[in-house]
Amino acid sequence: MTVDAHHHLWDLHVRAHEWLRAPELKPIWRDFGLEELEAQARACGVDKTILVQVAASADETREFLAYAACTRLIAGVVGWMDLAAPGPAEQLAKIRGGAGGQRLVGIRHLVQDEADPAWLDRPGVRAGLAAVGAAGLPYDLLVRPAQAEAALRAVRALPDQVFVLDHIGKPPIASGETEPWAAWIRELAAEPHVVCKLSGLVTEADWGTWTVPDLRPYAEVVLEAFGPDRLMFGSDWPVCVLAGSYDDVFHAATDLTAQLSVAEREAVFGGTATRVYGI
């Protein structure tokens, strides 16, 4: 089974997503729905997907879960909850008790948008993360370089929580630099409860001129650090449209993993996601 472990959907008539109004994001300032996703995913042989939250919105999470319950393609939803709010276990129970709640496979917050680089160190946030782990759910970790050290501290403080690093930690691919990102990746990978998504590479590269060789040094770092059994493919569609089509991203990932054995490629393109998200 081939799994796309990271994509989004949005309907601007339902939710405005003001962040999409930035001039450079004009190519993706439109609706992206299930029918368009299905056509592109199926063309690449993708059998199942993981739909990931876009907004810090409990309503969006409920909508996504209800949506996933009505289609065979979306196997699970990584939703949002207010990690810092009181009663995180109760929040999770409420989400799971709603329509499609059985499709909740993980939680994510847009930590990358937090002004405080130590947001993950806050006691309330740590309590929320612990509740996610106690509920048996992985937590998708979306951070920028300024938040890297706080992310590492959170990972080390919560050894029973499975963390999924989104977009290989957003390295500066456009500049061609690998440090200090690569050293941080190796530190994270030394913690056995962290896995990583081979996703988001093309939008960290130069959108107009990237090539697979530009991406390869970064893919090699995460392949070596995490190994195929802790690495999973994600398209990051439709954000990836800024730099390339679904097909472009899928085939770049196949090129970057072509040296692996059949069993190792099966892990990256399905096995890891199936195990971690329990789909």
N, C-alpha and C positions, 0 to 999 in steps of 0.2 A: 504494500500500500504506500503510495506516494503522498506525502503530507506537506502542504504549505503551512508552516507554523506561525505565520505572522502576516496578516493583511487587515485592512480596514474597509469600512463602507460608510458613506454619509449621504444624507438627503438634506440639502440646504433649505428645503421648505419645512423640515421638521426642526432643524437646529442650525443656527446661522453660521457657527464656526468662524467667528470674526478673524481668527488667525490666518484664514485662507485669503483674506483680502490684501495681504502683502503683495506688492507688485510682482515680485519674483515668483510668486505661487500662482499666478494667473492661469497656467496650464491645468491646474487641478482645482480651480474654483468653479466647480460644477458638481452635479450629483454623480455618485458612483454607486451602482446598485448590484444586486445579486445576479441579475441576468448577464450583465457585462462581465462580472467576475467569472461566472460559470463558463462562459464561452472561452475565455482566455486560459483559465485553469485546465479545463478539459483538453484544450489543444496541446497542452504541455504534459498531459498524462497525469495530472494531479487528481487524486481520488478524494481527499479530505482536506479541510482547512481549519485553521484556528483564527477566529475573528477577535481582534484586539481593540480595546476601548480607545476612543479618540478624545472624548471630553471628560472632565472631572464632574461626572453627572450620574447619579443613581438612576435617573430616568433612562439615560442612554443604555445603561447596563441591562435594565429590565427590557427595553426594546430589543436589544441585541439577542437576549436569551429567548424571547418569544419568537424572534425572527429565525434563530437557529433551530428551534424546535419544529419549524415548518419546512426545512430543507435537509436533504441528505448530504449535501456538500459540506456544510459547516458542522464539524464534529464537536466543537467546543468554543467557549467564549472566555477570554481573559477580560474580566470586567473591572470596574472601579468601585472603591469604597473609600470613605473618609477614614484613613488610617489613624488620624490623630484624635478623632472624636471618641467620647466615652462609649463603652459597650460594643467593641468591635465584634465580639462573638455573636452578639444579638443582630448586628448588621448583616453578618454573613448568613445567619439562619433565616433572616427575612428574605434575602436575595434568593437563597436556595429554595425557599418555600413558595416563591412566585412562579408564574408561567415560564416553563423552560428552565427552571432552576437547576435541573439535573445536568444541564449543559455548561454550567459554570466550572471551568477547569483551572482558573488562576485569577490573580488580582494584579493590577498595575496602577501606579500613579505617575503622572508626568513630572517626576523629580527634576528632570532637565529644565523645567520652567520655574522652579523654586529659586528665589533670589538668595536664600540662605544656603551657602555651600555645605553647611552642617545639618541640613534639615533631617537627614536620616539618623542623626545622633539624638534627636529630641526624644525624651522618655515616652511621650504619648505615641509617637510614630513607631518606636520600637515595640511598644505594647501591641499596636495594631499588627505589626509584622508577625509577632509571636502568635497572635490569634489566627492569622492566615495559616501559619504552619500547623497549629493545633487542629485546624479544620482539615488538614491533609491537602492543602492547595499550594502550588508553587507561586512565587512572587516574581513578576517580570521587572527587571531592574533597568530603568532607562535613565542614564546619567550622562552628563558632559564631563570633560576633564576636570573642571573645578570641583566636581562632586566625587571624584574618584576615590579619594582617601576616606571620605565618610562612607562610601559604599563598601569599601574593604573592611572598615571597622564594623559595619552592620553585619556583614557576612560572617565575620569572625565571632561576633557576639551571639549569633543565632545559628549554631551548628545543626539544629534540627529542622531548620527552614530551607527548603529547596529554592534557590535563586536561579532565575533565567536571565542572563545578560543579553539585552536587546542590542542588535545592530553592532555586534562585536565591540561595544563600548565607544562607538563613534570616533574612530581614529582620524587624524588629519590627512586623509588620502590625497586630497588635492595638492597639498604641499610636498608630498613624498616623504615626510618625516615619519619615523616609527617610534621614536623615544620621546617622552617617557611612557607612551602608551603601552609598548610591548612589555616593558618591565612590570607594569601594573597588571596586565593580562596574565602574566606568569604567576604573579602573587595570587590573583583571584583563582586561577586554575589549580593552584596548590590546595585549595579548599574543595574537598570532594563533593560537597553539596551544591556546587555551582555548575551550571551548564550554560551554553552560549548559542546564540542564534547567528547563523551565517546569513545576515540580512542587512539591509541599509547601506551596503558598500557603495553603490553607484551614486547615491546622493551625498556621500562624503567626498566623492571624487569630483573632478571637473565635470559638470553636467553635460557640456557640449562635446568634450574631446576624450573622455575616458576610454580606456581599452582594458581588456582582461589582464594584460601584463601590469597595468597600473594597480590593479586590485590584488595581484598574486602575493606580494610580500606580506600583506595583512592577513590574507587567508592562510598562508603558511604558518604564521605565528599562532593563530588560534587552532589550527589543525594539530600543530605540534604540542601546544599547551594543554588543550582539552581532550584531544583525540576524537575520532569519529563518534564514539559512544556517548560523548557529552556535547555534541554539536548537532544543530538542526537547521535545515533550510527554511528561510522565510522570504517571501517576495517583497514585503513592505508595499504592496500595491494598495491604493493608487499613488502613494507618495512617490514611489519609484518612477512614475510617469514624468516627473521633472527631468529625469536623466535617461530614461529608457523604458521600453515596453515591458509587459509581463514576460513575454517571450525572451527579450534581451536579458533580463535578470535571471530567468531560469537557466538559460543556456550558458550564461557567464558562470553560474554556480556549478553546472556540470563540467565545464572546462576546468574550473579551479579544483575540482575533486577527481579529475580523470585518472590521476595516478593511484587512487585508492583501489582496494580490492572490491569485488562485487558486494561482499558482506559489509564492508565499511561504507560504501556509497548508500547501501540500503539503510544503514543507521542514520546517516546525515539527512537523507531524503524521506525518512518516515519512522524508522525504528526509535530514534531518540525522542521525537515528539510524541509518539504513541505511548511510550513508557512514562515520560515525565508528566504529560497532561492526562494520562489515563483514559485515552480515547479508544 
